[in-house]
Amino acid sequence: MDERFHRWLLPPLLALLFLLIVYQYVSPACPGAACPRRPPGSAARRGGDPAQREEEEAAAAGEAPVPREASKFPFARGELCRRVRFDMRGRDVIVFLHIQKTGGTTFGRHLVRNIRLEQPCSCRAGQKKCACHRPGGDKDTWLFSRFSTGWSCGLHADWTELTSCVPAAMERRGWAGNRTLR
């Protein structure tokens, strides 16, 4: 009798479990009024500042406007869109800031292996570091990264560590480098 009971009960329980799992993935993330209001499709197509549109919609609906939070990174548009000239033959150096879990390892490898340059980086089979010398030279480098100099400033050095470490590391190696950090 116990075996018959399991045969009868097991299939509906498994079906119920399956439906619960499917519902979890198909259902909306936050039902009802718990979801934040999304602007209508026409407002999204208009362009402009999304925060400003949300404030206008809240005012039109008679709701109290949500206080805007000050930006943590107040960069001017000119700073974000500026063009910087890089002189590979001169004294400029690219310092690659590796941020974990952002594809930095793949991008770093592409910097040393796949960019078409006048004098590409020379990589030896079986070695992780490549020599990225300036065109016409065999001592000075144009790239400061884990794949060209190794972890010279420590494992996953952040911006603060790099700005204080790179000039000293380049002097230790005998590279001139540009003193203007960008």
Long-range contacts (C-beta under 8 A, 24 or more apart in sequence): 84-182, 88-117, 88-118, 88-134, 88-135, 88-142, 89-134, 89-135, 89-136, 90-178, 91-176, 91-177, 91-178, 92-142, 92-178, 93-141, 93-142, 93-143, 93-144, 93-166, 93-170, 93-175, 93-177, 93-178, 94-142, 94-143, 94-144, 94-145, 95-144, 95-145, 95-162, 95-166, 95-181, 96-143, 96-144, 96-145, 96-146, 97-157, 97-158, 97-159, 97-162, 98-145, 98-146, 98-156, 98-157, 99-156, 100-156, 108-145, 108-146, 108-147, 109-147, 111-143, 111-145, 111-147, 112-143, 112-145, 112-147, 112-148, 121-148, 139-174, 139-175, 140-175, 140-176, 141-175, 144-169, 144-170, 149-173
